[in-house]
Amino acid sequence: MAANQTVDALHPPASPTGQLSLKADPAALARIRADRRRALGRAFGKALLNALITFVVLLVLWQAVVSLTGISPYVAKGPLDVWNFLFVGEDAAAHRDQLLPLLGQTLVDSVIGFAVGMIVAIVLAIAFSLSKAVEAGVMPLVLLLRTIPLVSIAPVIILVTGRGTTASVAVIGTVVVLFPALANVLFGLSRASQQSLDVVHVYGGSRFTGLRKVNLPGALPSVFAAMRVSVPSAVTGALLAEWLSTGTGVGGAILKFNAQAQFAQLWTSIALITLITLVLYNVVQILESIVLTRMGMAVSVA
């Protein structure tokens, strides 16, 4: 009964007069929807503009490194060389057939590490918020995983999970993603409105009810920030897992390209991974804008 009262207090039902006023004034409802669409459009446009600026800066820096460092053209490949390698040269189709499956495998491994790492981070953040004893017992282990270089513990991970298995990819990806995601989610959960939590407690709600009704919705911006930070980390974790464990994907192929002096393939692989990481980051940013705007939590864009 107390829980039901808590829900009613936090989410009171709309009054009949309020419903009638919206129905009687469709212009006001249309203005609300138009404002929401404009906010989403501004957020989408800002994300695309940021992505374009980042892409241009990366191209300029890349070309500057190739042109100004004096590296042999046989080794260093610029943006135009990569474009010709993938789309213009006589063997461009064969090159795409060679590299795109590798990129697809790395994307799958990245998604595995990202999903598992985010789930573990959110579950741990909730457990830490509910129990200080759990936080005191588990947080040192998380910090330990953060401070030890992954290359040094990767042999143990591979020994336990098996070489070339999906489990090894998931564990290595989780280790890379976990700490920054956990820190962001914990920060968001700690910033809940104390007044709202007091309302939950006054109406007999438990700590878990307050977490579900107040902390978690209020932490959504921090959860999305954790997701944005975790996207590049997940790609890095996938490359490490492929390099150290599976030998597949771009991470496994880069070593072969370098050993066989296939520098065009090497630079193209790095360019594709960088581009995909940029795209995934902006996809998460656009998703964040859509969700937070619909919930009335988005920051207005000037």
Buried (B, 14 or more C-beta within 10 A) or exposed (E): EEBEEBBEBBEEEEEEEEEEEEEEEEEEEEEEEEEBEEBBEBBBEBBEEBBEEBBEEBBEEBEEEBEEEEEEEEEBBBBEBBBBBBEEBEEBEEBBEBBEEBBEBBBBBBBBBBBBBBEBBBEBBBEBBBEEEBBEEBBEEBEEBBEEEBEEBBEEBBEEBEEBBBBBBBBBBBBBBBBBBBBBBBBBBBEBEEEBBEBBEEBEBBBEBBBBBBBBEBBBBBBBBBBBBBBBBBBBBBBBBBBBBBBBBBBBBBEEBEEEEBBBBBBBBBBBBBEBBBEBBBBBBBBBBBBBBEEEBBEEBE
